Amino acid sequence: MAKSVKEKNQLDCNKRAREKYLKEKTTSVCIRFMQNTEADLLEYLNSMPNKAGYIKSLIRADMKRN
């Protein structure tokens, strides 16, 4: 079923609002893994159901130690 113009405009508005929020409130960090030498790290990280939460918990634990 085709969406009405009003529905499309609302979707566009929601998308713009979401993008604005993410730009203002969040930061993205990218990490690369070497396939040959760090495959075990990547495999382990991929086994985590919440990768971002896992990485954040490691950083917080490290901050407490230091």
mmJSON file of the N, C-alpha and C atoms, coordinates in Angstrom:
{"data_MODEL":{"atom_site":{
"group_PDB":["ATOM","ATOM","ATOM","ATOM","ATOM","ATOM","ATOM","ATOM","ATOM","ATOM","ATOM","ATOM","ATOM","ATOM","ATOM","ATOM","ATOM","ATOM","ATOM","ATOM","ATOM","ATOM","ATOM","ATOM","ATOM","ATOM","ATOM","ATOM","ATOM","ATOM","ATOM","ATOM","ATOM","ATOM","ATOM","ATOM","ATOM","ATOM","ATOM","ATOM","ATOM","ATOM","ATOM","ATOM","ATOM","ATOM","ATOM","ATOM","ATOM","ATOM","ATOM","ATOM","ATOM","ATOM","ATOM","ATOM","ATOM","ATOM","ATOM","ATOM","ATOM","ATOM","ATOM","ATOM","ATOM","ATOM","ATOM","ATOM","ATOM","ATOM","ATOM","ATOM","ATOM","ATOM","ATOM","ATOM","ATOM","ATOM","ATOM","ATOM","ATOM","ATOM","ATOM","ATOM","ATOM","ATOM","ATOM","ATOM","ATOM","ATOM","ATOM","ATOM","ATOM","ATOM","ATOM","ATOM","ATOM","ATOM","ATOM","ATOM","ATOM","ATOM","ATOM","ATOM","ATOM","ATOM","ATOM","ATOM","ATOM","ATOM","ATOM","ATOM","ATOM","ATOM","ATOM","ATOM","ATOM","ATOM","ATOM","ATOM","ATOM","ATOM","ATOM","ATOM","ATOM","ATOM","ATOM","ATOM","ATOM","ATOM","ATOM","ATOM","ATOM","ATOM","ATOM","ATOM","ATOM","ATOM","ATOM","ATOM","ATOM","ATOM","ATOM","ATOM","ATOM","ATOM","ATOM","ATOM","ATOM","ATOM","ATOM","ATOM","ATOM","ATOM","ATOM","ATOM","ATOM","ATOM","ATOM","ATOM","ATOM","ATOM","ATOM","ATOM","ATOM","ATOM","ATOM","ATOM","ATOM","ATOM","ATOM","ATOM","ATOM","ATOM","ATOM","ATOM","ATOM","ATOM","ATOM","ATOM","ATOM","ATOM","ATOM","ATOM","ATOM","ATOM","ATOM","ATOM","ATOM","ATOM","ATOM","ATOM","ATOM","ATOM","ATOM","ATOM","ATOM","ATOM"],
"id":[1,2,3,4,5,6,7,8,9,10,11,12,13,14,15,16,17,18,19,20,21,22,23,24,25,26,27,28,29,30,31,32,33,34,35,36,37,38,39,40,41,42,43,44,45,46,47,48,49,50,51,52,53,54,55,56,57,58,59,60,61,62,63,64,65,66,67,68,69,70,71,72,73,74,75,76,77,78,79,80,81,82,83,84,85,86,87,88,89,90,91,92,93,94,95,96,97,98,99,100,101,102,103,104,105,106,107,108,109,110,111,112,113,114,115,116,117,118,119,120,121,122,123,124,125,126,127,128,129,130,131,132,133,134,135,136,137,138,139,140,141,142,143,144,145,146,147,148,149,150,151,152,153,154,155,156,157,158,159,160,161,162,163,164,165,166,167,168,169,170,171,172,173,174,175,176,177,178,179,180,181,182,183,184,185,186,187,188,189,190,191,192,193,194,195,196,197,198],
"type_symbol":["N","C","C","N","C","C","N","C","C","N","C","C","N","C","C","N","C","C","N","C","C","N","C","C","N","C","C","N","C","C","N","C","C","N","C","C","N","C","C","N","C","C","N","C","C","N","C","C","N","C","C","N","C","C","N","C","C","N","C","C","N","C","C","N","C","C","N","C","C","N","C","C","N","C","C","N","C","C","N","C","C","N","C","C","N","C","C","N","C","C","N","C","C","N","C","C","N","C","C","N","C","C","N","C","C","N","C","C","N","C","C","N","C","C","N","C","C","N","C","C","N","C","C","N","C","C","N","C","C","N","C","C","N","C","C","N","C","C","N","C","C","N","C","C","N","C","C","N","C","C","N","C","C","N","C","C","N","C","C","N","C","C","N","C","C","N","C","C","N","C","C","N","C","C","N","C","C","N","C","C","N","C","C","N","C","C","N","C","C","N","C","C","N","C","C","N","C","C"],
"label_atom_id":["N","CA","C","N","CA","C","N","CA","C","N","CA","C","N","CA","C","N","CA","C","N","CA","C","N","CA","C","N","CA","C","N","CA","C","N","CA","C","N","CA","C","N","CA","C","N","CA","C","N","CA","C","N","CA","C","N","CA","C","N","CA","C","N","CA","C","N","CA","C","N","CA","C","N","CA","C","N","CA","C","N","CA","C","N","CA","C","N","CA","C","N","CA","C","N","CA","C","N","CA","C","N","CA","C","N","CA","C","N","CA","C","N","CA","C","N","CA","C","N","CA","C","N","CA","C","N","CA","C","N","CA","C","N","CA","C","N","CA","C","N","CA","C","N","CA","C","N","CA","C","N","CA","C","N","CA","C","N","CA","C","N","CA","C","N","CA","C","N","CA","C","N","CA","C","N","CA","C","N","CA","C","N","CA","C","N","CA","C","N","CA","C","N","CA","C","N","CA","C","N","CA","C","N","CA","C","N","CA","C","N","CA","C","N","CA","C","N","CA","C","N","CA","C","N","CA","C","N","CA","C"],
"label_alt_id":[null,null,null,null,null,null,null,null,null,null,null,null,null,null,null,null,null,null,null,null,null,null,null,null,null,null,null,null,null,null,null,null,null,null,null,null,null,null,null,null,null,null,null,null,null,null,null,null,null,null,null,null,null,null,null,null,null,null,null,null,null,null,null,null,null,null,null,null,null,null,null,null,null,null,null,null,null,null,null,null,null,null,null,null,null,null,null,null,null,null,null,null,null,null,null,null,null,null,null,null,null,null,null,null,null,null,null,null,null,null,null,null,null,null,null,null,null,null,null,null,null,null,null,null,null,null,null,null,null,null,null,null,null,null,null,null,null,null,null,null,null,null,null,null,null,null,null,null,null,null,null,null,null,null,null,null,null,null,null,null,null,null,null,null,null,null,null,null,null,null,null,null,null,null,null,null,null,null,null,null,null,null,null,null,null,null,null,null,null,null,null,null,null,null,null,null,null,null],
"label_comp_id":["MET","MET","MET","ALA","ALA","ALA","LYS","LYS","LYS","SER","SER","SER","VAL","VAL","VAL","LYS","LYS","LYS","GLU","GLU","GLU","LYS","LYS","LYS","ASN","ASN","ASN","GLN","GLN","GLN","LEU","LEU","LEU","ASP","ASP","ASP","CYS","CYS","CYS","ASN","ASN","ASN","LYS","LYS","LYS","ARG","ARG","ARG","ALA","ALA","ALA","ARG","ARG","ARG","GLU","GLU","GLU","LYS","LYS","LYS","TYR","TYR","TYR","LEU","LEU","LEU","LYS","LYS","LYS","GLU","GLU","GLU","LYS","LYS","LYS","THR","THR","THR","THR","THR","THR","SER","SER","SER","VAL","VAL","VAL","CYS","CYS","CYS","ILE","ILE","ILE","ARG","ARG","ARG","PHE","PHE","PHE","MET","MET","MET","GLN","GLN","GLN","ASN","ASN","ASN","THR","THR","THR","GLU","GLU","GLU","ALA","ALA","ALA","ASP","ASP","ASP","LEU","LEU","LEU","LEU","LEU","LEU","GLU","GLU","GLU","TYR","TYR","TYR","LEU","LEU","LEU","ASN","ASN","ASN","SER","SER","SER","MET","MET","MET","PRO","PRO","PRO","ASN","ASN","ASN","LYS","LYS","LYS","ALA","ALA","ALA","GLY","GLY","GLY","TYR","TYR","TYR","ILE","ILE","ILE","LYS","LYS","LYS","SER","SER","SER","LEU","LEU","LEU","ILE","ILE","ILE","ARG","ARG","ARG","ALA","ALA","ALA","ASP","ASP","ASP","MET","MET","MET","LYS","LYS","LYS","ARG","ARG","ARG","ASN","ASN","ASN"],
"label_asym_id":["A","A","A","A","A","A","A","A","A","A","A","A","A","A","A","A","A","A","A","A","A","A","A","A","A","A","A","A","A","A","A","A","A","A","A","A","A","A","A","A","A","A","A","A","A","A","A","A","A","A","A","A","A","A","A","A","A","A","A","A","A","A","A","A","A","A","A","A","A","A","A","A","A","A","A","A","A","A","A","A","A","A","A","A","A","A","A","A","A","A","A","A","A","A","A","A","A","A","A","A","A","A","A","A","A","A","A","A","A","A","A","A","A","A","A","A","A","A","A","A","A","A","A","A","A","A","A","A","A","A","A","A","A","A","A","A","A","A","A","A","A","A","A","A","A","A","A","A","A","A","A","A","A","A","A","A","A","A","A","A","A","A","A","A","A","A","A","A","A","A","A","A","A","A","A","A","A","A","A","A","A","A","A","A","A","A","A","A","A","A","A","A","A","A","A","A","A","A"],
"label_entity_id":["1","1","1","1","1","1","1","1","1","1","1","1","1","1","1","1","1","1","1","1","1","1","1","1","1","1","1","1","1","1","1","1","1","1","1","1","1","1","1","1","1","1","1","1","1","1","1","1","1","1","1","1","1","1","1","1","1","1","1","1","1","1","1","1","1","1","1","1","1","1","1","1","1","1","1","1","1","1","1","1","1","1","1","1","1","1","1","1","1","1","1","1","1","1","1","1","1","1","1","1","1","1","1","1","1","1","1","1","1","1","1","1","1","1","1","1","1","1","1","1","1","1","1","1","1","1","1","1","1","1","1","1","1","1","1","1","1","1","1","1","1","1","1","1","1","1","1","1","1","1","1","1","1","1","1","1","1","1","1","1","1","1","1","1","1","1","1","1","1","1","1","1","1","1","1","1","1","1","1","1","1","1","1","1","1","1","1","1","1","1","1","1","1","1","1","1","1","1"],
"label_seq_id":[1,1,1,2,2,2,3,3,3,4,4,4,5,5,5,6,6,6,7,7,7,8,8,8,9,9,9,10,10,10,11,11,11,12,12,12,13,13,13,14,14,14,15,15,15,16,16,16,17,17,17,18,18,18,19,19,19,20,20,20,21,21,21,22,22,22,23,23,23,24,24,24,25,25,25,26,26,26,27,27,27,28,28,28,29,29,29,30,30,30,31,31,31,32,32,32,33,33,33,34,34,34,35,35,35,36,36,36,37,37,37,38,38,38,39,39,39,40,40,40,41,41,41,42,42,42,43,43,43,44,44,44,45,45,45,46,46,46,47,47,47,48,48,48,49,49,49,50,50,50,51,51,51,52,52,52,53,53,53,54,54,54,55,55,55,56,56,56,57,57,57,58,58,58,59,59,59,60,60,60,61,61,61,62,62,62,63,63,63,64,64,64,65,65,65,66,66,66],
"pdbx_PDB_ins_code":[null,null,null,null,null,null,null,null,null,null,null,null,null,null,null,null,null,null,null,null,null,null,null,null,null,null,null,null,null,null,null,null,null,null,null,null,null,null,null,null,null,null,null,null,null,null,null,null,null,null,null,null,null,null,null,null,null,null,null,null,null,null,null,null,null,null,null,null,null,null,null,null,null,null,null,null,null,null,null,null,null,null,null,null,null,null,null,null,null,null,null,null,null,null,null,null,null,null,null,null,null,null,null,null,null,null,null,null,null,null,null,null,null,null,null,null,null,null,null,null,null,null,null,null,null,null,null,null,null,null,null,null,null,null,null,null,null,null,null,null,null,null,null,null,null,null,null,null,null,null,null,null,null,null,null,null,null,null,null,null,null,null,null,null,null,null,null,null,null,null,null,null,null,null,null,null,null,null,null,null,null,null,null,null,null,null,null,null,null,null,null,null,null,null,null,null,null,null],
"Cartn_x":[0.835,0.0,0.889,0.595,1.386,1.114,2.151,2.023,1.581,0.777,0.322,1.461,1.271,2.271,2.475,1.39,1.473,2.316,2.112,2.902,4.371,4.652,6.041,6.704,5.978,6.525,6.812,5.919,6.126,7.357,7.529,8.705,9.98,9.948,11.109,11.416,10.381,10.553,11.158,10.655,11.197,12.659,12.981,14.358,15.281,14.857,15.674,15.862,14.812,14.909,15.866,15.785,16.675,18.126,18.359,19.718,20.269,19.43,19.856,20.221,19.383,19.651,20.977,21.173,22.406,23.627,23.517,24.64,24.983,23.971,24.193,24.574,24.084,24.2,25.133,25.599,26.398,27.689,28.613,29.861,30.078,30.484,30.789,32.291,32.687,34.093,34.202,35.178,35.385,36.642,36.598,37.769,37.948,39.182,39.491,40.241,39.995,40.683,41.415,42.635,43.384,42.814,42.413,41.782,42.734,44.012,44.977,45.383,45.656,46.252,45.283,44.111,43.168,41.794,41.752,40.481,39.818,40.623,40.057,39.35,39.917,39.288,37.956,37.948,36.732,35.661,36.056,35.101,34.483,35.317,34.82,33.869,34.26,33.402,32.076,32.12,30.888,29.977,30.527,29.693,28.92,29.271,28.598,27.267,26.191,24.901,24.831,25.602,25.611,27.06,27.566,28.983,29.329,28.505,28.788,28.787,27.823,27.761,28.958,29.389,30.556,31.817,32.022,33.207,33.17,32.003,31.876,32.176,31.716,31.985,33.477,34.175,35.627,36.332,35.901,36.514,36.258,35.023,34.712,35.539,35.682,36.486,37.938,38.46,39.834,39.991,39.005,39.05,39.088,38.342,38.331,39.686,40.346,41.661,42.724,42.565,43.565,43.043],
"Cartn_y":[-1.17,0.0,1.246,2.172,3.398,4.323,5.004,5.943,7.294,7.963,9.291,10.293,11.444,12.509,12.911,12.969,13.346,12.333,11.041,9.999,10.095,10.344,10.481,11.687,12.796,13.992,13.732,13.003,12.681,11.797,10.821,9.957,10.761,11.685,12.547,13.412,13.94,14.781,13.963,12.754,11.879,11.548,11.287,10.957,12.136,13.323,14.519,14.758,14.575,14.773,13.758,12.51,11.455,11.764,12.169,12.506,13.7,14.705,15.881,15.477,14.651,14.192,13.432,12.499,11.714,12.602,13.581,14.481,15.314,15.775,16.649,15.892,14.67,13.988,12.784,12.337,11.112,11.302,10.388,10.321,8.875,8.658,7.312,7.093,5.876,5.488,4.212,4.18,3.02,2.285,0.975,0.164,-0.868,-1.117,-2.103,-3.272,-4.446,-5.657,-6.263,-6.712,-7.425,-8.843,-9.239,-10.544,-11.685,-11.517,-12.6,-12.733,-11.611,-11.672,-11.391,-10.855,-10.507,-11.14,-12.199,-12.862,-13.353,-13.793,-14.27,-13.146,-11.949,-10.804,-10.465,-10.444,-10.127,-11.186,-12.44,-13.522,-13.396,-13.095,-12.953,-11.757,-10.63,-9.451,-9.726,-10.426,-10.754,-11.686,-12.4,-13.291,-12.521,-11.263,-10.44,-9.931,-10.073,-9.588,-8.062,-7.373,-5.91,-5.447,-5.288,-4.944,-3.602,-2.591,-1.266,-1.313,-1.988,-2.103,-2.837,-3.871,-4.642,-3.779,-3.057,-2.2,-1.093,-0.492,0.557,0.013,-1.203,-1.785,-2.042,-2.445,-2.633,-1.309,-0.265,1.052,1.54,1.376,1.814,1.046,-0.259,-1.07,-0.609,-0.302,0.18,1.546,2.394,3.709,3.575,2.628,2.416,1.925,1.095,0.569,1.653,2.614,3.672,4.894],
"Cartn_z":[0.0,0.0,0.0,-0.868,-0.995,0.185,0.596,1.705,1.171,1.967,1.571,1.706,1.107,1.181,2.636,3.388,4.805,5.579,5.316,5.989,5.602,4.336,3.879,4.528,4.615,5.258,6.733,7.4,8.813,8.976,8.08,8.138,7.919,6.958,6.706,7.92,8.542,9.725,10.867,11.067,12.113,11.841,10.585,10.215,10.485,10.096,10.338,11.832,12.611,14.061,14.676,14.238,14.745,14.382,13.138,12.701,13.476,13.722,14.486,15.911,16.529,17.893,17.948,17.036,17.026,16.815,15.94,15.67,16.899,17.619,18.775,20.04,20.209,21.495,21.519,20.371,20.351,19.563,19.795,19.051,18.642,17.424,16.949,16.963,17.302,17.303,16.486,15.602,14.739,15.18,15.155,15.486,14.379,14.018,12.976,13.595,13.063,13.493,12.303,12.538,11.509,11.421,10.233,10.058,10.389,10.101,10.323,11.782,12.431,13.768,14.906,14.605,15.668,15.472,14.711,14.434,15.71,16.685,17.943,18.701,18.653,19.316,18.658,17.354,16.619,16.857,16.838,17.074,18.467,19.46,20.823,20.925,20.342,20.378,19.678,18.573,17.847,18.625,19.608,20.422,21.495,21.703,22.708,22.148,22.909,22.415,22.343,23.187,23.207,23.143,21.946,21.76,22.397,22.182,22.734,24.256,24.835,26.29,26.848,26.159,26.594,26.571,25.49,25.37,26.421,26.631,27.646,29.038,29.327,30.653,30.842,29.787,29.879,30.147,29.478,29.676,31.098,31.589,32.959,33.982,33.778,34.702,34.682,33.51,33.396,34.066,33.935,34.573,36.096,36.634,38.088,38.582,37.784,38.175,38.147,37.269,37.108,37.763],
"occupancy":[1.0,1.0,1.0,1.0,1.0,1.0,1.0,1.0,1.0,1.0,1.0,1.0,1.0,1.0,1.0,1.0,1.0,1.0,1.0,1.0,1.0,1.0,1.0,1.0,1.0,1.0,1.0,1.0,1.0,1.0,1.0,1.0,1.0,1.0,1.0,1.0,1.0,1.0,1.0,1.0,1.0,1.0,1.0,1.0,1.0,1.0,1.0,1.0,1.0,1.0,1.0,1.0,1.0,1.0,1.0,1.0,1.0,1.0,1.0,1.0,1.0,1.0,1.0,1.0,1.0,1.0,1.0,1.0,1.0,1.0,1.0,1.0,1.0,1.0,1.0,1.0,1.0,1.0,1.0,1.0,1.0,1.0,1.0,1.0,1.0,1.0,1.0,1.0,1.0,1.0,1.0,1.0,1.0,1.0,1.0,1.0,1.0,1.0,1.0,1.0,1.0,1.0,1.0,1.0,1.0,1.0,1.0,1.0,1.0,1.0,1.0,1.0,1.0,1.0,1.0,1.0,1.0,1.0,1.0,1.0,1.0,1.0,1.0,1.0,1.0,1.0,1.0,1.0,1.0,1.0,1.0,1.0,1.0,1.0,1.0,1.0,1.0,1.0,1.0,1.0,1.0,1.0,1.0,1.0,1.0,1.0,1.0,1.0,1.0,1.0,1.0,1.0,1.0,1.0,1.0,1.0,1.0,1.0,1.0,1.0,1.0,1.0,1.0,1.0,1.0,1.0,1.0,1.0,1.0,1.0,1.0,1.0,1.0,1.0,1.0,1.0,1.0,1.0,1.0,1.0,1.0,1.0,1.0,1.0,1.0,1.0,1.0,1.0,1.0,1.0,1.0,1.0,1.0,1.0,1.0,1.0,1.0,1.0],
"B_iso_or_equiv":[0.0,0.0,0.0,0.0,0.0,0.0,0.0,0.0,0.0,0.0,0.0,0.0,0.0,0.0,0.0,0.0,0.0,0.0,0.0,0.0,0.0,0.0,0.0,0.0,0.0,0.0,0.0,0.0,0.0,0.0,0.0,0.0,0.0,0.0,0.0,0.0,0.0,0.0,0.0,0.0,0.0,0.0,0.0,0.0,0.0,0.0,0.0,0.0,0.0,0.0,0.0,0.0,0.0,0.0,0.0,0.0,0.0,0.0,0.0,0.0,0.0,0.0,0.0,0.0,0.0,0.0,0.0,0.0,0.0,0.0,0.0,0.0,0.0,0.0,0.0,0.0,0.0,0.0,0.0,0.0,0.0,0.0,0.0,0.0,0.0,0.0,0.0,0.0,0.0,0.0,0.0,0.0,0.0,0.0,0.0,0.0,0.0,0.0,0.0,0.0,0.0,0.0,0.0,0.0,0.0,0.0,0.0,0.0,0.0,0.0,0.0,0.0,0.0,0.0,0.0,0.0,0.0,0.0,0.0,0.0,0.0,0.0,0.0,0.0,0.0,0.0,0.0,0.0,0.0,0.0,0.0,0.0,0.0,0.0,0.0,0.0,0.0,0.0,0.0,0.0,0.0,0.0,0.0,0.0,0.0,0.0,0.0,0.0,0.0,0.0,0.0,0.0,0.0,0.0,0.0,0.0,0.0,0.0,0.0,0.0,0.0,0.0,0.0,0.0,0.0,0.0,0.0,0.0,0.0,0.0,0.0,0.0,0.0,0.0,0.0,0.0,0.0,0.0,0.0,0.0,0.0,0.0,0.0,0.0,0.0,0.0,0.0,0.0,0.0,0.0,0.0,0.0,0.0,0.0,0.0,0.0,0.0,0.0],
"pdbx_formal_charge":[null,null,null,null,null,null,null,null,null,null,null,null,null,null,null,null,null,null,null,null,null,null,null,null,null,null,null,null,null,null,null,null,null,null,null,null,null,null,null,null,null,null,null,null,null,null,null,null,null,null,null,null,null,null,null,null,null,null,null,null,null,null,null,null,null,null,null,null,null,null,null,null,null,null,null,null,null,null,null,null,null,null,null,null,null,null,null,null,null,null,null,null,null,null,null,null,null,null,null,null,null,null,null,null,null,null,null,null,null,null,null,null,null,null,null,null,null,null,null,null,null,null,null,null,null,null,null,null,null,null,null,null,null,null,null,null,null,null,null,null,null,null,null,null,null,null,null,null,null,null,null,null,null,null,null,null,null,null,null,null,null,null,null,null,null,null,null,null,null,null,null,null,null,null,null,null,null,null,null,null,null,null,null,null,null,null,null,null,null,null,null,null,null,null,null,null,null,null],
"auth_seq_id":[1,1,1,2,2,2,3,3,3,4,4,4,5,5,5,6,6,6,7,7,7,8,8,8,9,9,9,10,10,10,11,11,11,12,12,12,13,13,13,14,14,14,15,15,15,16,16,16,17,17,17,18,18,18,19,19,19,20,20,20,21,21,21,22,22,22,23,23,23,24,24,24,25,25,25,26,26,26,27,27,27,28,28,28,29,29,29,30,30,30,31,31,31,32,32,32,33,33,33,34,34,34,35,35,35,36,36,36,37,37,37,38,38,38,39,39,39,40,40,40,41,41,41,42,42,42,43,43,43,44,44,44,45,45,45,46,46,46,47,47,47,48,48,48,49,49,49,50,50,50,51,51,51,52,52,52,53,53,53,54,54,54,55,55,55,56,56,56,57,57,57,58,58,58,59,59,59,60,60,60,61,61,61,62,62,62,63,63,63,64,64,64,65,65,65,66,66,66],
"auth_comp_id":["MET","MET","MET","ALA","ALA","ALA","LYS","LYS","LYS","SER","SER","SER","VAL","VAL","VAL","LYS","LYS","LYS","GLU","GLU","GLU","LYS","LYS","LYS","ASN","ASN","ASN","GLN","GLN","GLN","LEU","LEU","LEU","ASP","ASP","ASP","CYS","CYS","CYS","ASN","ASN","ASN","LYS","LYS","LYS","ARG","ARG","ARG","ALA","ALA","ALA","ARG","ARG","ARG","GLU","GLU","GLU","LYS","LYS","LYS","TYR","TYR","TYR","LEU","LEU","LEU","LYS","LYS","LYS","GLU","GLU","GLU","LYS","LYS","LYS","THR","THR","THR","THR","THR","THR","SER","SER","SER","VAL","VAL","VAL","CYS","CYS","CYS","ILE","ILE","ILE","ARG","ARG","ARG","PHE","PHE","PHE","MET","MET","MET","GLN","GLN","GLN","ASN","ASN","ASN","THR","THR","THR","GLU","GLU","GLU","ALA","ALA","ALA","ASP","ASP","ASP","LEU","LEU","LEU","LEU","LEU","LEU","GLU","GLU","GLU","TYR","TYR","TYR","LEU","LEU","LEU","ASN","ASN","ASN","SER","SER","SER","MET","MET","MET","PRO","PRO","PRO","ASN","ASN","ASN","LYS","LYS","LYS","ALA","ALA","ALA","GLY","GLY","GLY","TYR","TYR","TYR","ILE","ILE","ILE","LYS","LYS","LYS","SER","SER","SER","LEU","LEU","LEU","ILE","ILE","ILE","ARG","ARG","ARG","ALA","ALA","ALA","ASP","ASP","ASP","MET","MET","MET","LYS","LYS","LYS","ARG","ARG","ARG","ASN","ASN","ASN"],
"auth_asym_id":["A","A","A","A","A","A","A","A","A","A","A","A","A","A","A","A","A","A","A","A","A","A","A","A","A","A","A","A","A","A","A","A","A","A","A","A","A","A","A","A","A","A","A","A","A","A","A","A","A","A","A","A","A","A","A","A","A","A","A","A","A","A","A","A","A","A","A","A","A","A","A","A","A","A","A","A","A","A","A","A","A","A","A","A","A","A","A","A","A","A","A","A","A","A","A","A","A","A","A","A","A","A","A","A","A","A","A","A","A","A","A","A","A","A","A","A","A","A","A","A","A","A","A","A","A","A","A","A","A","A","A","A","A","A","A","A","A","A","A","A","A","A","A","A","A","A","A","A","A","A","A","A","A","A","A","A","A","A","A","A","A","A","A","A","A","A","A","A","A","A","A","A","A","A","A","A","A","A","A","A","A","A","A","A","A","A","A","A","A","A","A","A","A","A","A","A","A","A"],
"auth_atom_id":["N","CA","C","N","CA","C","N","CA","C","N","CA","C","N","CA","C","N","CA","C","N","CA","C","N","CA","C","N","CA","C","N","CA","C","N","CA","C","N","CA","C","N","CA","C","N","CA","C","N","CA","C","N","CA","C","N","CA","C","N","CA","C","N","CA","C","N","CA","C","N","CA","C","N","CA","C","N","CA","C","N","CA","C","N","CA","C","N","CA","C","N","CA","C","N","CA","C","N","CA","C","N","CA","C","N","CA","C","N","CA","C","N","CA","C","N","CA","C","N","CA","C","N","CA","C","N","CA","C","N","CA","C","N","CA","C","N","CA","C","N","CA","C","N","CA","C","N","CA","C","N","CA","C","N","CA","C","N","CA","C","N","CA","C","N","CA","C","N","CA","C","N","CA","C","N","CA","C","N","CA","C","N","CA","C","N","CA","C","N","CA","C","N","CA","C","N","CA","C","N","CA","C","N","CA","C","N","CA","C","N","CA","C","N","CA","C","N","CA","C","N","CA","C","N","CA","C","N","CA","C"],
"pdbx_PDB_model_num":[1,1,1,1,1,1,1,1,1,1,1,1,1,1,1,1,1,1,1,1,1,1,1,1,1,1,1,1,1,1,1,1,1,1,1,1,1,1,1,1,1,1,1,1,1,1,1,1,1,1,1,1,1,1,1,1,1,1,1,1,1,1,1,1,1,1,1,1,1,1,1,1,1,1,1,1,1,1,1,1,1,1,1,1,1,1,1,1,1,1,1,1,1,1,1,1,1,1,1,1,1,1,1,1,1,1,1,1,1,1,1,1,1,1,1,1,1,1,1,1,1,1,1,1,1,1,1,1,1,1,1,1,1,1,1,1,1,1,1,1,1,1,1,1,1,1,1,1,1,1,1,1,1,1,1,1,1,1,1,1,1,1,1,1,1,1,1,1,1,1,1,1,1,1,1,1,1,1,1,1,1,1,1,1,1,1,1,1,1,1,1,1,1,1,1,1,1,1]
}}}
